[in-house]
């Protein structure tokens, strides 16, 4: 999730968000019953866009994979591979910080913030939402698996803090 805006142009080359990030489970805190991404990759795509690929595990230990391609301009772009989200948007706040919103059927299911450390070696992704606000299967990017509905957790607020180390 990398970006710098100058006179309406987007520049990704030196962006702190770009690269491959691996989850540091020891430093992360997840609400029980939510999923987690173990690897996230940000890379340049055509047309000034960025492609984000995530791999992880859901609350039942099943492997997950999703892809998003878009700009960090606050507009919704489609997500593939995630039955709990059909759109995602990212907004750059500064050189190391961006906010994101996850939606399903036009409804916001998760909000979050990504902050890259000043040394560029780690980043913290904080997400929050309510369990059971989307389809109860699969994965939802770094914020929670909505299988919680099946575990009697529907409608409960969650907050996850995921720390990633740059690879």
Secondary structure, DSSP 8 states (H G I E B T S, - for coil): ----EETTEE--TT-TT-EEEEE-GGG-B--TT--EEEEEEEEE-GGG-EEEEEEEE-TTS-EEEEEEEE-SBS--EEEES-TT-SEEEEEEEETTEEEEEEEETTEEEEEEEEEE-TTSSEEEEEEEEETTSS-SSS--TTT--GGGGGGT-TT-EEEEEEEEEE-
